[in-house]
Amino acid sequence: MSNERITENLVRDEFRQLGYYDDSNDVVIEEQKSQVIAINTLLKSASKSGLANRGAPEFIVSTPSTPDFVVVFECKANVKHHESQNRDKAKDYAVDGVLHYARCLQKEFNVIAVAVSGQKLKQAKISTFLFPKSSSGYKELTTKNDEPIDQILTVKDYIDHGTYDPDVTRKRHEDLMSFSRELHEFMRDHAKLTESEKPLLVSGTLIALRNRAFAVSFGEYNPADLQKQWMRVIKEEMKNADIPHSKEYSMTQPYSSIAVHPELGKPSLKYPKGALHELIKLLHVKVWPFISVYHDFDVVGQFYGEFLKYTGGDKKALGIVLTPRHVTELFSLISQAHKGSKVLDICAGTGGFLIAAMHQMLRTAKSEAEEVDIKKNRLIGIEQQPNMYALGASNMILRGDGKANLHQGSCFDEGIVKEVQSHNCDIGMINPPYSQSDEELHELVFVKHMLNCLAPKGIGVAIVPIGCAISNHPVREEILKEHTLEAVMSLPDDLFYPVGVVSCIMVFTAHQPHSASAKKSWFGLWKADGFVKTKHRGRVNDSNSWPEIRDEWVSNYLNRDEIPGLCTKAAVTSEDEWCAEAFMETDYNLLTIKDFKTVVLNYLSHNIVEEEFGIVSEIVDAEPNEIVNSIDHAGWAWFELGEIFDLKKGKRLTKANMTSGETRFIGAIDSNNGLRQKIGQKPIHTGNTITVNYNGSVGEAFYQTKDFWASDDVNVLYPKFDLNVFSGLFISTVIRLEKVRFNYGRKWHLERMASSKIKLPIQDDGSLDLEFMEAFIKSLPFKR
């Protein structure tokens, strides 16, 4: 006869086999009830009868070190009662019951729900589900390699697999970044720490909390003694970590200023134990529990980046270090890092690239021995700046002993180079420091050096300012003599916001001369990553569109796809531009009726404001032809702008030299038809022309009716044909389609603009079909 108690004993036996009950384990097993207040509260009305009475699963397993996870088990004696067809009979079926309890708990926890039925382990049915915290649904829990789970696992394994779930990862990241804002405000108001001290306090405290005695007893010290103990424990932990390529003094010295900071050891009315005690308590509760499971998360680097968003610190000098997390992830996928890879970062910073690579490599590991090998032998980094090295080394220690091959010193030091080259790394990743006009330390010098440190046929991936891709710097020729340029991907203009640098990713094959490879390089326009700028939060991806975009980008790169408007291939030398914008054919399928209406409406609204009603009437009262519902550009032809226009540059005029008057001053703005203000100087350009911004809001094009003055950030297009307002608005709309090719880093200067090609309607003889353009604009519905 089936007996549910037998099934429960079967589960208990598995717990014993897996070490659940070992004193050394950080595991709490409760049956039918819980002493965890939040769990107990959520189960108060969790009865399976639906009567809002108390209910609870057979087993509730939690771990203090990972308090946002809970594992629950529901048992049934007979495998026939494992799961109902609709999973809606909680009282009678194991799966239905455990799903019921998990729904109650997921309001505050990531819940792993395990249903077990049967009385012998070999014949038992086991189903495992994941309920991400605060989500509305659930999914079957799989391993980090997407394999099904049909057995009882250790708590660590459950949580490890759950952590890889994208919904769990995203929510944890949001929670942690929300806390970083709270922490910044506390540091600002109560601790008076400098910009460089804030991330050091975070990393130092997390290292100190590795010491179990300190984690338990830090609340017992008075404020002054706590600072001393904090420093003592950090020194002890660093010594125990035995970092091979760093002197103990070098590792701990950056933390010394915090150990004697007067505000941290000062008791106050609100915080009688001092600000440092409060900070340690906050980090202990909010951050430390997640350290062991954030496999792909540069915790210290993320906090560092978040702090800079709220301060007036030197963002430009530090920004190059703070590679966005989704870009470090992208590098690991582009390089196809796996358990057998050896990854090198010669400008390691806080270790973001190495952590992302470690995460990707661990996904391919099949055993604990392979995981240990990855952390111990396959992550190699160099960092020169002492403070940054301390952050990076502590970050790698927190990640699980990935610091063994982290070197402190210059990446150009001969001894370090020799040591690094001995590893025969097959993947290199780098975000070099800004050159700041120092040619000897130009970004490409670091890229070349990184490639030289790799094994033959190694893959080198670099993120550098777009200027490295478009200027004919002599180092580019040196690089191509030894290495092959595989690909360049142009990234979002505001990727490093609030740092104003436009960047790109370059991919090389090391020690294979470019000329000998005899293949074209691949160029991708990776501008829309789904992240948007928000106040205080920086660039965020609230729509969760990034995973799909990421997978499409990586697939396009690996398959070397050619897609109009997105990616192409071209044979290049060191003298050519290395970016998609220079080679990619514009996708005219993106040109819509709405684009033309937007340009015309902007023109109309501007002239209404300027009380130019005669110009407005010319558009609005035009006799319309048949309404155009679509754009057939198949018969259009390409024209260089210099072929159909004479291009002239605007003239610089400072505010100090401007006088008041009625002359239109056209600036590099994206609204008001380019009109920035009116001045007293005489016009330098005539009307019936088109202005195009080459700087500022690059690519914005406006038809100008009256004479004007154009700033030196604006180019003026004088027609070599009979232009009017209708054809002028048509061509302005088409020119704007080219905006994607240009930005602050790749400006649309006069020479580039003259050679740029646009596609326009033509007559049978190949000349511009101006009548069609006029009829098209007139067909748009703007009647009063």
Secondary structure, 3 states (H helix, E strand, C coil): CCCHHHHHHHHHHHHHHCCCCCCCCCCEEEECCCCCHHHHHHCCCCCCCCCCCCCCCCEEEECCCCCCEEEEEEEECCHHHCCCCCCCCCCCCHHHHHHHHHHHHCCCCEEEEEEEECCCCCCCEEEEEEECCCCCCCEECECCCCCECCCCCCHHHHHHHHHCCHHHHHHHHHHHHHHHHHHHHHHHHHHCCCCCHHHHHHHHHHHHCCCHHHHHHHHHCCHHHHHHHHHHHHHHHHHHHCCCCCCHHHHHHHHHHHHCCCCCCCCCCCCCCCHHHHHHHHHHHHCHHHHCCCCCCCHHHHHHHHHHHCCCCCHHHHHCCCCCHHHHHHHHHHCCCCCCCCEEECCCCCCHHHHHHHHHHHHHCCCHHHHHHHHHHCEEEEECCHHHHHHHHHHHHHCCCCCCCEEECCCCCHHHHHHHHCCCCCEEEECCCCCCCCHHHCHHHHHHHHHHCCCCCCEEEEEEECHHHHCCCHHHHHHHHHCEEEEEEECCCCCCCCCCCCEEEEEEECCCCHHHHCCCEEEEECCCCCCEEECCCEEECCCCCHHHHHHHHHHHHHHCCCECCCEEEECCCCCCCCCHHHHCCCCHHHCCHHHHHHHHHHHHHHHHHCCCHHHHHHHHCCCCCCCCCCCCCCCCEEEEHHHHEEEEECCCCCHHHCCCCCEEEECCCCCHHHEEEEECCCCCECCCEEEEECCCCCCCEEEECCCEEECCCEEEEEECCCCCHHHHHHHHHHHHHHHHHCCCCCCCCHHHHHHCEEEECECCCCCECHHHHHHHHHHCCCCC
